[in-house]
Protein backbone atom coordinates (compact mmCIF):
# COMPACT_ATOMS: atom_id res chain seq x y z
CA UNK A 1 0.00 0.00 0.00
CA UNK A 2 1.29 3.48 -0.86
CA UNK A 3 1.70 5.66 2.24
CA UNK A 4 -0.95 8.11 1.04
CA UNK A 5 -3.61 5.42 0.58
CA UNK A 6 -4.35 4.60 4.21
CA UNK A 7 -8.07 4.36 4.91
CA UNK A 8 -9.65 6.79 7.34
CA UNK A 9 -11.17 3.80 9.14
CA UNK A 10 -7.97 1.77 9.19
CA UNK A 11 -5.99 1.45 12.41
CA UNK A 12 -2.35 1.86 11.44
CA UNK A 13 0.54 1.22 13.86
CA UNK A 14 2.93 4.08 14.54
CA UNK A 15 5.74 2.13 12.88
CA UNK A 16 3.83 2.20 9.57
CA UNK A 17 3.38 5.97 9.78
CA UNK A 18 7.06 6.44 10.68
CA UNK A 19 8.14 4.28 7.72
CA UNK A 20 5.99 6.36 5.36
CA UNK A 21 7.39 9.66 6.65
CA UNK A 22 10.97 8.43 6.48
CA UNK A 23 10.39 7.22 2.91
CA UNK A 24 9.00 10.63 1.99
CA UNK A 25 11.97 12.37 3.60
CA UNK A 26 14.39 10.17 1.66
CA UNK A 27 12.87 11.08 -1.71
CA UNK A 28 12.48 14.85 -1.59
CA UNK A 29 13.81 16.26 -4.88
CA UNK A 30 15.75 19.53 -5.24
CA UNK A 31 13.29 22.36 -4.51
CA UNK A 32 13.09 26.07 -3.92
CA UNK A 33 10.46 28.35 -2.49
CA UNK A 34 9.68 31.89 -1.45
CA UNK A 35 7.30 32.77 1.32
CA UNK A 36 5.89 35.49 3.56
CA UNK A 37 5.58 35.74 7.32
CA UNK A 38 3.24 37.86 9.41
CA UNK A 39 3.22 37.95 13.19
CA UNK A 40 0.49 39.72 15.18
CA UNK A 41 1.15 40.22 18.88
CA UNK A 42 -2.08 40.83 20.76
CA UNK A 43 -2.33 43.51 23.48
CA UNK A 44 -2.28 42.05 26.98
CA UNK A 45 -2.23 44.34 29.99
CA UNK A 46 -1.38 41.53 32.42
CA UNK A 47 1.70 40.53 30.39
CA UNK A 48 2.60 44.11 29.51
CA UNK A 49 2.14 43.53 25.77
CA UNK A 50 0.98 46.02 23.15
CA UNK A 51 -0.39 45.15 19.74
CA UNK A 52 2.45 44.75 17.26
CA UNK A 53 2.52 43.53 13.65
CA UNK A 54 5.71 42.25 12.02
CA UNK A 55 6.23 40.98 8.48
CA UNK A 56 8.97 39.13 6.67
CA UNK A 57 9.99 37.33 3.49
CA UNK A 58 12.08 34.18 3.03
CA UNK A 59 13.86 32.64 0.07
CA UNK A 60 15.07 29.05 0.42
CA UNK A 61 16.41 26.29 -1.82
CA UNK A 62 17.77 22.81 -1.14
CA UNK A 63 19.29 19.88 -3.02
CA UNK A 64 20.81 16.64 -1.71
CA UNK A 65 20.91 17.98 1.87
CA UNK A 66 22.60 21.19 0.75
CA UNK A 67 20.71 24.41 1.35
CA UNK A 68 20.64 28.21 1.12
CA UNK A 69 18.30 30.76 2.62
CA UNK A 70 17.92 34.44 3.33
CA UNK A 71 15.27 36.23 5.41
CA UNK A 72 14.07 39.84 5.18
CA UNK A 73 12.52 40.79 8.50
CA UNK A 74 11.05 44.28 8.29
CA UNK A 75 13.96 46.47 7.22
CA UNK A 76 16.55 43.93 8.39
CA UNK A 77 18.16 41.13 6.38
CA UNK A 78 19.25 37.89 7.99
CA UNK A 79 21.80 35.90 6.02
CA UNK A 80 22.34 34.60 3.50
CA UNK A 81 23.15 31.32 5.22
CA UNK A 82 24.23 28.26 3.21
CA UNK A 83 25.56 24.73 3.57
CA UNK A 84 27.43 23.31 0.57
CA UNK A 85 27.78 19.76 1.86
CA UNK A 86 31.06 20.51 3.66
CA UNK A 87 30.99 24.01 5.16
CA UNK A 88 28.25 26.19 6.64
CA UNK A 89 28.55 29.85 5.70
CA UNK A 90 26.68 32.92 6.91
CA UNK A 91 26.97 36.65 6.37
CA UNK A 92 26.47 39.14 9.19
CA UNK A 93 27.40 42.73 9.97
CA UNK A 94 29.83 43.72 12.73
CA UNK A 95 30.65 47.23 14.04
CA UNK A 96 31.26 49.69 12.53
CA UNK A 97 29.24 48.21 9.66
CA UNK A 98 31.67 45.74 8.10
CA UNK A 99 30.21 42.68 6.32
CA UNK A 100 31.61 39.42 7.63
CA UNK A 101 31.47 35.91 6.19
CA UNK A 102 31.52 33.24 8.91
CA UNK A 103 32.54 29.72 7.87
CA UNK A 104 32.47 26.53 9.91
CA UNK A 105 33.09 22.92 8.95
CA UNK A 106 29.99 20.72 8.91
CA UNK A 107 26.31 21.58 9.07
CA UNK A 108 25.67 23.60 12.19
CA UNK A 109 22.86 25.53 13.85
CA UNK A 110 23.52 29.20 13.24
CA UNK A 111 20.52 30.68 15.01
CA UNK A 112 16.94 29.95 16.03
CA UNK A 113 15.97 31.67 12.75
CA UNK A 114 17.00 28.44 11.06
CA UNK A 115 14.17 26.57 12.74
CA UNK A 116 11.52 29.24 13.13
CA UNK A 117 11.44 30.45 9.54
CA UNK A 118 12.16 27.29 7.57
CA UNK A 119 8.60 26.86 6.36
CA UNK A 120 9.07 23.58 4.46
CA UNK A 121 10.60 21.69 7.39
CA UNK A 122 8.85 23.41 10.28
CA UNK A 123 5.90 20.98 10.55
CA UNK A 124 8.52 18.27 11.21
CA UNK A 125 10.38 20.06 14.02
CA UNK A 126 9.30 17.34 16.45
CA UNK A 127 11.72 14.88 14.80
CA UNK A 128 14.61 16.68 16.46
CA UNK A 129 13.26 15.86 19.92
CA UNK A 130 14.54 12.31 19.45
CA UNK A 131 18.13 13.60 19.30
CA UNK A 132 18.05 14.30 23.05
CA UNK A 133 19.69 17.65 22.22
CA UNK A 134 18.24 20.54 24.19
CA UNK A 135 18.77 22.91 21.24
CA UNK A 136 17.73 20.47 18.54
CA UNK A 137 14.25 21.93 18.01
CA UNK A 138 15.91 25.03 16.53
CA UNK A 139 18.25 23.20 14.20
CA UNK A 140 16.29 20.67 12.18
CA UNK A 141 18.54 19.85 9.23
CA UNK A 142 17.53 18.86 5.71
CA UNK A 143 19.13 15.46 6.25
CA UNK A 144 17.01 14.79 9.35
CA UNK A 145 13.90 14.06 7.30
CA UNK A 146 15.64 11.10 5.67
CA UNK A 147 17.36 9.83 8.83
CA UNK A 148 16.12 6.32 9.62
CA UNK A 149 17.91 6.57 12.96
CA UNK A 150 16.01 9.70 14.03
CA UNK A 151 12.64 8.36 12.91
CA UNK A 152 13.33 5.09 14.77
CA UNK A 153 14.26 7.02 17.92
CA UNK A 154 11.09 9.05 17.56
CA UNK A 155 8.96 5.91 17.58
CA UNK A 156 10.73 4.75 20.75
CA UNK A 157 10.47 8.09 22.57
CA UNK A 158 6.74 8.62 21.93
CA UNK A 159 5.05 8.50 25.34
CA UNK A 160 1.53 7.96 24.03
CA UNK A 161 -0.23 6.94 20.83
CA UNK A 162 -3.94 7.38 20.02
CA UNK A 163 -6.22 8.52 17.14
CA UNK A 164 -8.29 11.66 16.57
CA UNK A 165 -10.04 13.46 13.72
CA UNK A 166 -8.74 16.97 12.96
CA UNK A 167 -10.56 19.08 10.32
CA UNK A 168 -11.87 15.90 8.69
CA UNK A 169 -8.49 14.11 8.67
CA UNK A 170 -8.17 10.87 10.61
CA UNK A 171 -4.91 11.20 12.52
CA UNK A 172 -2.47 9.12 14.49
CA UNK A 173 -1.67 11.17 17.60
CA UNK A 174 1.73 10.89 19.26
CA UNK A 175 3.02 12.59 22.41
CA UNK A 176 6.64 13.55 23.08
CA UNK A 177 8.56 15.53 25.69
CA UNK A 178 11.39 18.02 25.40
CA UNK A 179 13.19 20.95 27.03
CA UNK A 180 14.02 24.45 25.80
CA UNK A 181 17.55 25.61 26.63
CA UNK A 182 16.63 29.20 25.73
CA UNK A 183 14.14 29.08 28.63
CA UNK A 184 16.53 27.57 31.20
CA UNK A 185 15.70 24.03 30.03
CA UNK A 186 12.01 24.56 30.69
CA UNK A 187 10.28 21.24 30.03
CA UNK A 188 7.31 20.84 27.70
CA UNK A 189 5.24 18.15 26.05
CA UNK A 190 4.34 18.00 22.36
CA UNK A 191 1.30 16.39 20.75
CA UNK A 192 1.57 15.71 17.01
CA UNK A 193 -1.29 14.80 14.65
CA UNK A 194 -0.31 12.72 11.58
CA UNK A 195 -3.05 12.67 8.90
CA UNK A 196 -3.44 9.16 7.44
CA UNK A 197 -5.05 10.39 4.19
CA UNK A 198 -2.09 12.73 3.58
CA UNK A 199 0.64 10.13 3.93
CA UNK A 200 0.78 10.82 7.70
CA UNK A 201 1.74 14.42 7.11
CA UNK A 202 1.85 16.37 10.42
CA UNK A 203 -1.11 18.75 10.10
CA UNK A 204 -1.03 19.95 13.70
CA UNK A 205 1.26 20.06 16.71
CA UNK A 206 0.64 21.39 20.20
CA UNK A 207 3.52 22.35 22.47
CA UNK A 208 2.54 22.84 26.10
CA UNK A 209 4.71 24.45 28.81
CA UNK A 210 2.69 23.39 31.85
CA UNK A 211 4.57 25.42 34.47
CA UNK A 212 4.53 28.57 32.33
CA UNK A 213 0.86 28.00 31.38
CA UNK A 214 1.83 28.57 27.75
CA UNK A 215 0.68 26.60 24.70
CA UNK A 216 1.85 26.93 21.09
CA UNK A 217 -0.31 25.36 18.37
CA UNK A 218 0.96 24.91 14.80
CA UNK A 219 -1.67 24.14 12.15
CA UNK A 220 -1.13 23.44 8.45
CA UNK A 221 -4.30 24.67 6.72
CA UNK A 222 -3.38 24.48 3.05
CA UNK A 223 -1.13 22.06 1.18
CA UNK A 224 0.78 22.16 -2.06
CA UNK A 225 1.71 18.92 -3.78
CA UNK A 226 4.59 17.49 -5.76
CA UNK A 227 5.34 14.07 -7.20
CA UNK A 228 8.46 12.07 -6.42
CA UNK A 229 9.69 9.23 -8.61
CA UNK A 230 9.70 5.88 -6.85
CA UNK A 231 7.31 6.86 -4.03
CA UNK A 232 4.07 6.07 -5.82
CA UNK A 233 1.54 7.78 -8.02
CA UNK A 234 0.03 9.91 -5.26
CA UNK A 235 1.60 13.30 -4.48
CA UNK A 236 3.66 14.34 -1.50
CA UNK A 237 2.86 17.53 0.36
CA UNK A 238 4.36 20.81 1.51
CA UNK A 239 2.83 23.42 3.85
CA UNK A 240 1.38 26.13 1.63
CA UNK A 241 -0.17 27.93 4.60
CA UNK A 242 0.50 27.31 8.27
CA UNK A 243 -0.67 29.27 11.30
CA UNK A 244 0.99 29.30 14.70
CA UNK A 245 -0.97 30.54 17.71
CA UNK A 246 0.40 31.16 21.20
CA UNK A 247 -1.72 31.19 24.35
CA UNK A 248 -0.79 32.17 27.90
CA UNK A 249 -3.29 31.41 30.66
CA UNK A 250 -5.64 30.34 27.82
CA UNK A 251 -5.54 33.88 26.36
CA UNK A 252 -4.34 34.38 22.77
CA UNK A 253 -1.09 36.40 22.79
CA UNK A 254 0.34 35.96 19.27
CA UNK A 255 -0.60 34.64 15.83
CA UNK A 256 1.97 33.95 13.11
CA UNK A 257 0.93 33.14 9.54
CA UNK A 258 3.51 31.56 7.21
CA UNK A 259 2.67 31.22 3.53
CA UNK A 260 4.68 29.67 0.71
CA UNK A 261 3.89 31.87 -2.29
CA UNK A 262 6.15 30.17 -4.86
CA UNK A 263 7.35 26.57 -4.94
CA UNK A 264 9.06 24.52 -7.62
CA UNK A 265 11.20 21.42 -7.97
CA UNK A 266 14.10 20.96 -10.35
CA UNK A 267 17.88 20.76 -10.49
CA UNK A 268 19.94 23.44 -8.69
CA UNK A 269 23.55 24.27 -9.55
CA UNK A 270 25.92 23.31 -6.72
CA UNK A 271 27.56 26.74 -6.96
CA UNK A 272 24.37 28.20 -5.50
CA UNK A 273 25.26 26.70 -2.12
CA UNK A 274 28.61 28.52 -1.77
CA UNK A 275 28.51 32.19 -0.81
CA UNK A 276 30.79 34.43 -2.88
CA UNK A 277 33.33 36.04 -0.48
CA UNK A 278 34.02 38.98 -2.78
CA UNK A 279 31.09 40.95 -1.32
CA UNK A 280 32.39 40.93 2.30
CA UNK A 281 35.08 42.81 4.20
CA UNK A 282 36.41 39.92 6.26
CA UNK A 283 36.12 36.16 6.74
CA UNK A 284 35.92 34.47 10.14
CA UNK A 285 37.04 30.86 10.36
CA UNK A 286 34.85 29.83 13.30
CA UNK A 287 36.76 26.58 13.85
CA UNK A 288 40.19 28.25 14.09
CA UNK A 289 38.79 31.50 15.54
CA UNK A 290 40.82 33.28 12.87
CA UNK A 291 39.83 36.46 11.02
CA UNK A 292 41.02 36.81 7.46
CA UNK A 293 40.88 40.23 5.78
CA UNK A 294 39.60 40.21 2.22
CA UNK A 295 42.08 42.02 -0.05
CA UNK A 296 40.66 44.92 -2.10
C-alpha positions in Angstrom: 0.0 0.0 0.0 1.3 3.5 -0.9 1.7 5.7 2.2 -1.0 8.1 1.0 -3.6 5.4 0.6 -4.3 4.6 4.2 -8.1 4.4 4.9 -9.6 6.8 7.3 -11.2 3.8 9.1 -8.0 1.8 9.2 -6.0 1.5 12.4 -2.3 1.9 11.4 0.5 1.2 13.9 2.9 4.1 14.5 5.7 2.1 12.9 3.8 2.2 9.6 3.4 6.0 9.8 7.1 6.4 10.7 8.1 4.3 7.7 6.0 6.4 5.4 7.4 9.7 6.7 11.0 8.4 6.5 10.4 7.2 2.9 9.0 10.6 2.0 12.0 12.4 3.6 14.4 10.2 1.7 12.9 11.1 -1.7 12.5 14.8 -1.6 13.8 16.3 -4.9 15.7 19.5 -5.2 13.3 22.4 -4.5 13.1 26.1 -3.9 10.5 28.3 -2.5 9.7 31.9 -1.5 7.3 32.8 1.3 5.9 35.5 3.6 5.6 35.7 7.3 3.2 37.9 9.4 3.2 37.9 13.2 0.5 39.7 15.2 1.1 40.2 18.9 -2.1 40.8 20.8 -2.3 43.5 23.5 -2.3 42.0 27.0 -2.2 44.3 30.0 -1.4 41.5 32.4 1.7 40.5 30.4 2.6 44.1 29.5 2.1 43.5 25.8 1.0 46.0 23.2 -0.4 45.1 19.7 2.5 44.8 17.3 2.5 43.5 13.7 5.7 42.2 12.0 6.2 41.0 8.5 9.0 39.1 6.7 10.0 37.3 3.5 12.1 34.2 3.0 13.9 32.6 0.1 15.1 29.1 0.4 16.4 26.3 -1.8 17.8 22.8 -1.1 19.3 19.9 -3.0 20.8 16.6 -1.7 20.9 18.0 1.9 22.6 21.2 0.8 20.7 24.4 1.4 20.6 28.2 1.1 18.3 30.8 2.6 17.9 34.4 3.3 15.3 36.2 5.4 14.1 39.8 5.2 12.5 40.8 8.5 11.0 44.3 8.3 14.0 46.5 7.2 16.6 43.9 8.4 18.2 41.1 6.4 19.3 37.9 8.0 21.8 35.9 6.0 22.3 34.6 3.5 23.2 31.3 5.2 24.2 28.3 3.2 25.6 24.7 3.6 27.4 23.3 0.6 27.8 19.8 1.9 31.1 20.5 3.7 31.0 24.0 5.2 28.2 26.2 6.6 28.6 29.9 5.7 26.7 32.9 6.9 27.0 36.7 6.4 26.5 39.1 9.2 27.4 42.7 10.0 29.8 43.7 12.7 30.7 47.2 14.0 31.3 49.7 12.5 29.2 48.2 9.7 31.7 45.7 8.1 30.2 42.7 6.3 31.6 39.4 7.6 31.5 35.9 6.2 31.5 33.2 8.9 32.5 29.7 7.9 32.5 26.5 9.9 33.1 22.9 9.0 30.0 20.7 8.9 26.3 21.6 9.1 25.7 23.6 12.2 22.9 25.5 13.8 23.5 29.2 13.2 20.5 30.7 15.0 16.9 29.9 16.0 16.0 31.7 12.8 17.0 28.4 11.1 14.2 26.6 12.7 11.5 29.2 13.1 11.4 30.4 9.5 12.2 27.3 7.6 8.6 26.9 6.4 9.1 23.6 4.5 10.6 21.7 7.4 8.9 23.4 10.3 5.9 21.0 10.6 8.5 18.3 11.2 10.4 20.1 14.0 9.3 17.3 16.5 11.7 14.9 14.8 14.6 16.7 16.5 13.3 15.9 19.9 14.5 12.3 19.4 18.1 13.6 19.3 18.1 14.3 23.1 19.7 17.6 22.2 18.2 20.5 24.2 18.8 22.9 21.2 17.7 20.5 18.5 14.3 21.9 18.0 15.9 25.0 16.5 18.3 23.2 14.2 16.3 20.7 12.2 18.5 19.9 9.2 17.5 18.9 5.7 19.1 15.5 6.3 17.0 14.8 9.4 13.9 14.1 7.3 15.6 11.1 5.7 17.4 9.8 8.8 16.1 6.3 9.6 17.9 6.6 13.0 16.0 9.7 14.0 12.6 8.4 12.9 13.3 5.1 14.8 14.3 7.0 17.9 11.1 9.1 17.6 9.0 5.9 17.6 10.7 4.7 20.8 10.5 8.1 22.6 6.7 8.6 21.9 5.0 8.5 25.3 1.5 8.0 24.0 -0.2 6.9 20.8 -3.9 7.4 20.0 -6.2 8.5 17.1 -8.3 11.7 16.6 -10.0 13.5 13.7 -8.7 17.0 13.0 -10.6 19.1 10.3 -11.9 15.9 8.7 -8.5 14.1 8.7 -8.2 10.9 10.6 -4.9 11.2 12.5 -2.5 9.1 14.5 -1.7 11.2 17.6 1.7 10.9 19.3 3.0 12.6 22.4 6.6 13.5 23.1 8.6 15.5 25.7 11.4 18.0 25.4 13.2 21.0 27.0 14.0 24.4 25.8 17.6 25.6 26.6 16.6 29.2 25.7 14.1 29.1 28.6 16.5 27.6 31.2 15.7 24.0 30.0 12.0 24.6 30.7 10.3 21.2 30.0 7.3 20.8 27.7 5.2 18.2 26.1 4.3 18.0 22.4 1.3 16.4 20.8 1.6 15.7 17.0 -1.3 14.8 14.6 -0.3 12.7 11.6 -3.0 12.7 8.9 -3.4 9.2 7.4 -5.0 10.4 4.2 -2.1 12.7 3.6 0.6 10.1 3.9 0.8 10.8 7.7 1.7 14.4 7.1 1.8 16.4 10.4 -1.1 18.7 10.1 -1.0 19.9 13.7 1.3 20.1 16.7 0.6 21.4 20.2 3.5 22.4 22.5 2.5 22.8 26.1 4.7 24.4 28.8 2.7 23.4 31.8 4.6 25.4 34.5 4.5 28.6 32.3 0.9 28.0 31.4 1.8 28.6 27.8 0.7 26.6 24.7 1.8 26.9 21.1 -0.3 25.4 18.4 1.0 24.9 14.8 -1.7 24.1 12.2 -1.1 23.4 8.4 -4.3 24.7 6.7 -3.4 24.5 3.0 -1.1 22.1 1.2 0.8 22.2 -2.1 1.7 18.9 -3.8 4.6 17.5 -5.8 5.3 14.1 -7.2 8.5 12.1 -6.4 9.7 9.2 -8.6 9.7 5.9 -6.8 7.3 6.9 -4.0 4.1 6.1 -5.8 1.5 7.8 -8.0 0.0 9.9 -5.3 1.6 13.3 -4.5 3.7 14.3 -1.5 2.9 17.5 0.4 4.4 20.8 1.5 2.8 23.4 3.9 1.4 26.1 1.6 -0.2 27.9 4.6 0.5 27.3 8.3 -0.7 29.3 11.3 1.0 29.3 14.7 -1.0 30.5 17.7 0.4 31.2 21.2 -1.7 31.2 24.4 -0.8 32.2 27.9 -3.3 31.4 30.7 -5.6 30.3 27.8 -5.5 33.9 26.4 -4.3 34.4 22.8 -1.1 36.4 22.8 0.3 36.0 19.3 -0.6 34.6 15.8 2.0 33.9 13.1 0.9 33.1 9.5 3.5 31.6 7.2 2.7 31.2 3.5 4.7 29.7 0.7 3.9 31.9 -2.3 6.1 30.2 -4.9 7.3 26.6 -4.9 9.1 24.5 -7.6 11.2 21.4 -8.0 14.1 21.0 -10.3 17.9 20.8 -10.5 19.9 23.4 -8.7 23.5 24.3 -9.6 25.9 23.3 -6.7 27.6 26.7 -7.0 24.4 28.2 -5.5 25.3 26.7 -2.1 28.6 28.5 -1.8 28.5 32.2 -0.8 30.8 34.4 -2.9 33.3 36.0 -0.5 34.0 39.0 -2.8 31.1 41.0 -1.3 32.4 40.9 2.3 35.1 42.8 4.2 36.4 39.9 6.3 36.1 36.2 6.7 35.9 34.5 10.1 37.0 30.9 10.4 34.8 29.8 13.3 36.8 26.6 13.9 40.2 28.2 14.1 38.8 31.5 15.5 40.8 33.3 12.9 39.8 36.5 11.0 41.0 36.8 7.5 40.9 40.2 5.8 39.6 40.2 2.2 42.1 42.0 -0.1 40.7 44.9 -2.1 
